[in-house]
Amino acid sequence: MTPEEPAEPAAPRHLAWLRSPRTALLAPVLLAAMDSALVAKGSEPWQLALSALSVIALLWRRRRPLLVALLTLPGAFFNEIWLAPVTAVYSVAAVHPRPPVPVACATAFALVEFFHWPLAPDLFELSRDNALYAIQSVMLGAGPAALGMLARTRGELAERVTELTAGRRRESRLLAERVLAAERARLAREMHDVVSHQVSLISIQAGAIQVASTDPASRDGARTIRELSVRTLDELRQMVGVLRAAGGPGTPLAPQPTLADLPRLIEGSGLCVTSRLDPGRRAWPEAVERAAYRTVQEGLTNISKHAPGAPVTVRVTGRGGRLHVEVRNGPPPARPADPAADRPGLPLPGGGHGLIGLRERAALLGGTFTAAPTPDGGFLLHAVLPATA
């Protein structure tokens, strides 16, 4: 049971025996025994033996339902007992997936019930009593067969629903894992620019020291640093090549956006945006600036999908060594009542996986990310990114 599924209410202790498998097995046997005892009063010993055989055979109806149904027919023919053959026909229909088998058992029971021993002298006369008795016999055979087939179909549907539910949960989990992997790969590609730039500067400085220094030890150390830097750059390029291949052929490593690109992003969104961009004078790390840009980008994209026309507020402020990024939108405007007056496009699909990537990105930087609806019917994205990322 998952946390989203409500727990079934527990049955009271004094009623728990009603749901036990032993009760489900023995209750029909006891009822059939009572029926046989009432019907077989004053019967011959061999008739009592046939009735007892019908009742006792019900104990094996789950393992050998077809054999049990055949063993209950003599008791129904000679003693006119009902509950034992009715239970046997139901058991056959609840187990066998092929309809001809329970239909044959129901037909045999109906014939035995109509032509029971001793045969009535007017049994073959066309009379109202015989017609009613024939209908009664057919209903006695068809009723338990139909109920058994219905119970079997219900069980199969329940198993199918369980399998489908488990499959959907597994698919959702795999999709979420794929989104996280893609977001981490994109983060790694973005870090390529930063790491390669820093390592290139180290290599250049080491080369300068190697040329300018007159100390042999310093020159050897600078040469070692330069060689390690070049080797690191080669390995980094190979790793990025693998990531590009995983992301598809021809995935470009374009310059990554920063806070300076936010005005152009907001202007090109096509939304009614009120922005306040005040990151302060601090030089934020490039990873933090990219995370802030991606947060605003995802927020504007979601608003375009789910709340076009709603008022939007974007705030990027630096406070206390942390960059606060907030994207808030109000409730979407009401659509016209007449569908012919305005036919907006179908809503774009979205599964919320972009929010998973933003949460992962903020967590990798040591920050926090929240996304929740607002009391007025809008939505709020809020990311807090530390300067020490």
C-alpha positions as CSV (number, residue, x, y, z in Angstrom):
1,M,0.0,0.0,0.0
2,T,1.4,3.4,-1.0
3,P,1.0,6.6,1.1
4,E,-1.6,7.9,-1.4
5,E,-3.9,4.8,-0.9
6,P,-6.2,5.0,2.1
7,A,-6.0,2.1,4.4
8,E,-9.0,-0.2,4.6
9,P,-10.9,0.0,7.8
10,A,-10.1,-3.0,10.0
11,A,-13.0,-5.3,10.8
12,P,-14.1,-5.7,14.4
13,R,-12.5,-8.6,16.2
14,H,-15.9,-10.3,16.9
15,L,-16.6,-10.2,13.1
16,A,-13.1,-11.2,11.8
17,W,-14.1,-14.9,11.6
18,L,-16.6,-14.0,8.9
19,R,-13.8,-13.1,6.5
20,S,-11.6,-16.1,7.3
21,P,-10.9,-18.7,4.5
22,R,-12.1,-21.5,6.8
23,T,-15.5,-19.9,7.3
24,A,-15.8,-19.5,3.5
25,L,-15.1,-23.2,3.0
26,L,-17.2,-24.6,5.8
27,A,-20.3,-22.4,5.7
28,P,-21.7,-23.8,2.5
29,V,-21.0,-27.3,3.7
30,L,-23.0,-26.8,6.9
31,L,-25.9,-25.2,5.0
32,A,-25.9,-28.1,2.6
33,A,-25.9,-30.6,5.5
34,M,-28.9,-28.9,7.0
35,D,-30.7,-29.0,3.7
36,S,-29.9,-32.7,3.2
37,A,-31.0,-33.5,6.8
38,L,-34.4,-31.8,6.3
39,V,-35.1,-33.3,2.9
40,A,-33.9,-36.9,3.7
41,K,-36.2,-37.5,6.7
42,G,-37.7,-40.9,6.4
43,S,-35.6,-41.8,3.4
44,E,-33.9,-45.1,2.8
45,P,-30.3,-45.6,4.1
46,W,-28.8,-45.6,0.6
47,Q,-30.6,-42.3,0.0
48,L,-29.1,-40.9,3.1
49,A,-25.7,-42.1,2.0
50,L,-26.0,-40.3,-1.3
51,S,-27.0,-37.1,0.5
52,A,-24.0,-37.5,2.9
53,L,-21.7,-38.1,-0.1
54,S,-22.9,-34.8,-1.7
55,V,-22.3,-32.8,1.4
56,I,-18.9,-34.3,2.2
57,A,-17.7,-33.9,-1.4
58,L,-18.1,-30.1,-1.0
59,L,-15.0,-30.0,1.1
60,W,-12.9,-30.6,-2.0
61,R,-14.9,-28.3,-4.3
62,R,-11.9,-25.9,-4.6
63,R,-9.5,-28.6,-5.7
64,R,-11.8,-30.8,-7.8
65,P,-14.8,-28.7,-8.6
66,L,-15.9,-30.7,-11.7
67,L,-15.7,-34.1,-9.8
68,V,-17.6,-32.6,-6.9
69,A,-20.4,-31.4,-9.2
70,L,-20.7,-34.9,-10.6
71,L,-20.8,-36.5,-7.1
72,T,-23.7,-34.2,-6.0
73,L,-26.0,-35.1,-8.9
74,P,-27.1,-38.5,-7.5
75,G,-28.2,-36.9,-4.3
76,A,-30.1,-34.3,-6.2
77,F,-31.7,-37.0,-8.4
78,F,-32.9,-39.3,-5.6
79,N,-33.4,-36.9,-2.7
80,E,-34.1,-33.5,-4.4
81,I,-31.4,-31.7,-2.4
82,W,-30.6,-28.2,-3.7
83,L,-27.8,-26.5,-1.8
84,A,-25.0,-29.1,-2.4
85,P,-25.4,-29.2,-6.3
86,V,-26.0,-25.4,-6.4
87,T,-22.7,-24.8,-4.5
88,A,-20.9,-27.3,-6.8
89,V,-22.1,-25.6,-10.0
90,Y,-21.1,-22.2,-8.6
91,S,-17.6,-23.6,-7.8
92,V,-17.2,-25.0,-11.3
93,A,-18.2,-21.7,-12.9
94,A,-15.9,-19.7,-10.6
95,V,-12.9,-21.8,-11.6
96,H,-13.2,-22.9,-15.2
97,P,-12.4,-20.1,-17.8
98,R,-14.2,-21.9,-20.6
99,P,-18.0,-21.3,-20.5
100,P,-19.0,-24.7,-22.0
101,V,-17.9,-26.5,-18.8
102,P,-20.1,-24.5,-16.3
103,V,-23.0,-24.5,-18.8
104,A,-22.8,-28.3,-19.1
105,C,-22.8,-28.6,-15.3
106,A,-25.8,-26.2,-15.0
107,T,-27.7,-28.1,-17.7
108,A,-27.0,-31.5,-16.0
109,F,-28.3,-30.2,-12.7
110,A,-31.4,-28.6,-14.3
111,L,-32.2,-32.0,-16.0
112,V,-31.6,-33.9,-12.8
113,E,-33.8,-31.5,-10.9
114,F,-36.6,-31.8,-13.5
115,F,-36.5,-35.5,-14.0
116,H,-35.9,-36.5,-10.4
117,W,-36.7,-39.9,-8.9
118,P,-39.4,-41.1,-8.8
119,L,-40.7,-39.8,-12.1
120,A,-44.2,-38.3,-12.0
121,P,-46.7,-40.0,-14.3
122,D,-47.8,-36.6,-15.8
123,L,-44.2,-35.3,-16.2
124,F,-44.4,-35.1,-20.0
125,E,-47.8,-33.5,-20.2
126,L,-48.1,-29.9,-21.6
127,S,-49.4,-28.3,-18.5
128,R,-48.8,-25.0,-16.6
129,D,-47.4,-26.8,-13.6
130,N,-44.8,-28.7,-15.7
131,A,-43.9,-25.4,-17.5
132,L,-43.4,-23.6,-14.2
133,Y,-41.4,-26.5,-12.8
134,A,-39.2,-26.6,-15.9
135,I,-38.5,-22.8,-15.5
136,Q,-37.6,-23.4,-11.9
137,S,-35.2,-26.2,-12.8
138,V,-33.5,-24.0,-15.4
139,M,-33.2,-21.1,-12.9
140,L,-31.7,-23.4,-10.3
141,G,-29.0,-24.4,-12.7
142,A,-28.4,-21.1,-14.5
143,G,-28.3,-18.9,-11.4
144,P,-25.2,-20.3,-9.6
145,A,-23.5,-20.8,-13.0
146,A,-24.0,-17.1,-13.8
147,L,-22.9,-16.0,-10.3
148,G,-19.8,-18.1,-10.5
149,M,-18.8,-16.8,-13.9
150,L,-19.4,-13.2,-12.7
151,A,-17.2,-13.8,-9.7
152,R,-14.4,-15.3,-11.9
153,T,-14.7,-12.3,-14.2
154,R,-14.5,-9.9,-11.3
155,G,-11.4,-11.6,-10.0
156,E,-9.7,-11.4,-13.4
157,L,-10.6,-7.7,-13.7
158,A,-9.2,-7.0,-10.2
159,E,-6.0,-8.7,-11.1
160,R,-5.7,-6.8,-14.4
161,V,-6.4,-3.5,-12.6
162,T,-3.7,-4.4,-10.1
163,E,-1.2,-5.1,-12.9
164,L,-2.1,-1.9,-14.7
165,T,-1.7,0.1,-11.5
166,A,1.7,-1.4,-10.8
167,G,2.8,-0.8,-14.4
168,R,1.8,2.8,-14.3
169,R,3.7,3.3,-11.0
170,R,6.7,1.7,-12.4
171,E,6.5,3.8,-15.6
172,S,6.1,7.0,-13.6
173,R,9.1,6.0,-11.4
174,L,11.2,5.3,-14.5
175,L,10.2,8.5,-16.2
176,A,11.1,10.5,-13.1
177,E,14.5,8.8,-13.0
178,R,15.0,9.5,-16.6
179,V,14.2,13.2,-16.1
180,L,16.7,13.4,-13.2
181,A,19.3,11.7,-15.3
182,A,18.7,14.1,-18.2
183,E,18.9,17.1,-15.8
184,R,22.1,15.9,-14.3
185,A,23.6,15.4,-17.8
186,R,22.6,18.9,-18.7
187,L,24.2,20.3,-15.6
188,A,27.4,18.4,-16.4
189,R,27.4,19.9,-19.9
190,E,26.9,23.3,-18.5
191,M,29.8,22.9,-16.1
192,H,32.0,22.1,-19.1
193,D,32.3,25.8,-19.9
194,V,33.3,26.7,-16.4
195,V,35.7,23.9,-15.7
196,S,37.4,24.2,-19.1
197,H,37.8,27.9,-18.8
198,Q,39.4,27.7,-15.3
199,V,41.7,24.8,-16.3
200,S,42.7,26.7,-19.5
201,L,43.7,29.7,-17.3
202,I,45.7,27.4,-15.1
203,S,47.5,26.0,-18.1
204,I,48.2,29.4,-19.5
205,Q,49.6,30.6,-16.2
206,A,51.7,27.5,-15.8
207,G,53.1,28.0,-19.3
208,A,53.9,31.6,-18.5
209,I,55.7,30.6,-15.3
210,Q,57.6,27.9,-17.2
211,V,58.9,30.4,-19.7
212,A,59.6,33.3,-17.3
213,S,61.1,31.4,-14.4
214,T,64.8,30.7,-14.1
215,D,64.5,28.2,-11.2
216,P,64.7,24.6,-12.6
217,A,62.4,23.3,-9.9
218,S,59.8,26.0,-10.6
219,R,60.0,25.3,-14.3
220,D,59.6,21.5,-13.7
221,G,56.6,22.2,-11.5
222,A,55.0,24.5,-14.0
223,R,55.6,22.0,-16.8
224,T,53.9,19.3,-14.7
225,I,50.9,21.6,-14.0
226,R,50.6,22.4,-17.7
227,E,50.7,18.7,-18.6
228,L,48.1,17.8,-16.0
229,S,45.9,20.7,-17.2
230,V,46.1,19.6,-20.8
231,R,45.3,16.0,-19.8
232,T,42.3,17.2,-17.7
233,L,41.0,19.2,-20.7
234,D,41.3,16.2,-23.0
235,E,39.4,14.0,-20.5
236,L,36.8,16.6,-20.0
237,R,36.2,16.9,-23.7
238,Q,35.8,13.1,-23.9
239,M,33.2,13.1,-21.1
240,V,31.3,15.9,-22.8
241,G,31.4,14.0,-26.0
242,V,29.8,11.1,-24.3
243,L,27.1,13.3,-22.8
244,R,26.4,14.9,-26.2
245,A,26.1,11.4,-27.7
246,A,23.6,10.5,-25.0
247,G,21.6,13.7,-25.6
248,G,21.3,13.0,-29.3
249,P,23.5,13.7,-32.3
250,G,24.6,17.2,-32.9
251,T,23.7,18.6,-29.5
252,P,25.4,22.0,-29.4
253,L,27.3,23.3,-26.4
254,A,26.0,26.9,-26.8
255,P,26.9,29.6,-24.3
256,Q,24.9,29.1,-21.2
257,P,22.5,31.9,-20.1
258,T,23.1,34.1,-17.1
259,L,21.2,36.8,-15.1
260,A,22.0,39.3,-17.8
261,D,19.8,37.3,-20.2
262,L,16.7,37.4,-18.0
263,P,15.2,40.7,-19.5
264,R,15.4,39.2,-23.0
265,L,13.7,36.0,-21.7
266,I,10.9,37.9,-20.0
267,E,10.4,40.2,-23.0
268,G,10.1,37.2,-25.4
269,S,7.7,35.2,-23.2
270,G,4.6,37.0,-24.6
271,L,3.1,37.3,-21.0
272,C,2.1,40.3,-19.0
273,V,5.1,40.2,-16.6
274,T,6.0,42.6,-13.8
275,S,9.7,42.1,-13.1
276,R,12.0,43.2,-10.4
277,L,15.6,42.2,-11.1
278,D,18.0,43.3,-8.3
279,P,20.6,40.6,-7.9
280,G,22.9,43.1,-6.1
281,R,26.5,43.9,-6.8
282,R,27.8,40.5,-5.7
283,A,29.4,38.3,-8.4
284,W,27.2,35.2,-8.3
285,P,28.7,31.9,-9.4
286,E,27.9,30.9,-12.9
287,A,26.0,27.8,-11.8
288,V,23.8,29.9,-9.6
289,E,23.1,32.4,-12.4
290,R,22.2,29.5,-14.7
291,A,19.9,27.9,-12.1
292,A,18.1,31.2,-11.6
293,Y,17.6,31.6,-15.3
294,R,16.3,28.1,-15.6
295,T,13.9,28.7,-12.8
296,V,12.4,31.8,-14.4
297,Q,12.3,30.0,-17.8
298,E,10.4,27.0,-16.4
299,G,8.0,29.2,-14.5
300,L,7.2,31.3,-17.6
301,T,6.8,28.1,-19.7
302,N,4.4,26.6,-17.2
303,I,2.3,29.8,-17.1
304,S,2.1,29.9,-20.9
305,K,0.8,26.3,-20.8
306,H,-1.6,26.3,-17.9
307,A,-2.5,30.0,-17.2
308,P,-2.1,32.1,-20.3
309,G,-3.2,35.7,-19.8
310,A,-2.7,35.6,-16.0
311,P,-0.7,38.4,-14.4
312,V,2.9,37.4,-13.7
313,T,5.5,38.7,-11.3
314,V,9.2,37.8,-11.5
315,R,11.5,38.8,-8.7
316,V,15.2,38.1,-8.5
317,T,16.9,39.6,-5.5
318,G,20.1,39.0,-3.6
319,R,19.8,39.0,0.2
320,G,22.3,37.9,2.8
321,G,24.5,35.9,0.4
322,R,21.6,34.1,-1.2
323,L,19.8,34.7,-4.5
324,H,16.1,34.5,-4.2
325,V,14.2,33.7,-7.4
326,E,10.4,34.0,-7.4
327,V,7.9,33.5,-10.2
328,R,4.3,34.1,-9.2
329,N,1.2,34.1,-11.4
330,G,-2.4,35.0,-10.5
331,P,-5.5,32.9,-11.4
332,P,-6.0,32.5,-15.2
333,P,-8.7,34.7,-16.7
334,A,-12.1,33.1,-17.2
335,R,-12.8,31.9,-20.7
336,P,-16.0,33.0,-22.5
337,A,-19.1,30.9,-21.9
338,D,-19.9,30.7,-25.7
339,P,-17.4,28.3,-27.2
340,A,-17.9,29.9,-30.6
341,A,-16.8,33.3,-29.3
342,D,-13.3,32.2,-28.4
343,R,-11.6,28.9,-29.4
344,P,-8.3,28.8,-27.6
345,G,-5.9,26.1,-28.5
346,L,-5.8,22.9,-26.6
347,P,-3.8,23.0,-23.4
348,L,-0.2,21.9,-23.9
349,P,0.6,18.7,-22.1
350,G,2.9,18.8,-19.0
351,G,3.8,16.2,-16.5
352,G,5.6,18.5,-13.9
353,H,9.0,16.9,-14.8
354,G,10.6,20.4,-15.3
355,L,9.9,21.1,-11.6
356,I,11.7,17.9,-10.7
357,G,14.7,19.1,-12.6
358,L,14.6,22.5,-10.9
359,R,14.4,20.8,-7.5
360,E,17.4,18.6,-8.4
361,R,19.4,21.6,-9.6
362,A,18.8,23.6,-6.5
363,A,19.6,20.6,-4.3
364,L,22.9,20.1,-6.1
365,L,23.8,23.8,-5.4
366,G,22.9,23.5,-1.7
367,G,19.8,25.6,-2.1
368,T,16.0,25.0,-1.8
369,F,13.2,25.0,-4.2
370,T,9.4,25.1,-3.6
371,A,6.4,25.0,-6.0
372,A,2.9,25.3,-4.6
373,P,-0.5,26.9,-5.5
374,T,-1.4,30.2,-3.9
375,P,-4.6,30.9,-2.0
376,D,-5.9,33.2,-4.9
377,G,-5.8,30.3,-7.4
378,G,-2.4,31.1,-8.9
379,F,1.0,29.4,-8.5
380,L,4.3,30.2,-7.0
381,L,7.9,29.0,-7.7
382,H,10.5,30.0,-5.2
383,A,14.2,29.1,-5.3
384,V,16.9,30.1,-2.8
385,L,20.4,29.7,-4.2
386,P,23.5,30.3,-2.0
387,A,26.4,32.3,-3.2
388,T,28.8,29.6,-2.0
389,A,27.5,27.0,-4.5
